[in-house]
Amino acid sequence: MLSLDVNLLLRAYAAGVFPMSDSRDAGEVFWVEPHRRGILPLDGFHLSRSLAKTIRSGRFVVTVDTAFAEVIAACAEARPDRPKTWINRQIEDACLTLHRRGHAHSVEAWLDGRLAGGLYGIALGGAFFGESMFSRARDASKVALAHLVARLRAGGFTLLDCQFITDHLASLGAIEVTRETYVSLLDSALGGGAGDGSAAGAAGAAAAVPDFFALEALPDPSRTTSVSGPASGKLIVQLLDQTS
């Protein structure tokens, strides 16, 4: 099985194209550029009262980049509603390499010390390409996505690419746009990050360069010491409430 060139992969994302495979054991990948693209506007995340309550409660401990390999492996697992996966070994290996290079990130939701849900994707300029998510406990993937949106706002990102719309994503604010609209949004995100200021939020609007880790530098109302750690649910809800 030939490896997937990671430099080619980054160029593909920058051009609005992403890889998929027919199954976990497929030996090849194919390139996809949908006529209609799923995105989640960063100022349009649907934060329900129940989800906000769950996030504030601290039921899930949310971390970033602490279990990337476990997250992508979980996303590639077969499920009753999806017996086949589009993540083959080539795609997985390439994303692991991108993670080591600082381009691929994961958000993990932990429950009682176990990985309960999460997501992963690729960061490039002011765009984050959400690849896949999984959940082993109710609301785990929603909490992970909420943390991601807050993080992207804080970091001055302008585009969250969801590739395709699902009912789950639509319930959280994802929409479809035409290929032409998507290319325009992508060009803007890669060229200037928070150029229009509409999605970055007050905390990230001043950032000259999008920063996936800017959230860690924000004052957290739930921290009583100067020691940094996972962002509290209170901070996440505060960031999401700015435009939700």
Secondary structure, DSSP 8 states (H G I E B T S, - for coil): -----HHHHHHHHHTT-EEE-SSTT-S--EEE--SEEEE--TT-----HHHHHHHHHT-SEEEESSSHHHHHHHHTS-BTTBSS-S--HHHHHHHHHHHHTTSEEEEEEEETTEEEEEEEEEEETTEEEEEEEEESSTTHHHHHHHHHHHHHHHTT--EEEEES--HHHHHTT-EEEEHHHHHHHHHHHHHHSSSS-TTTHHHHTT-SS--TTGGGGS--TT--SS---S--HHHHHHHHHTT-
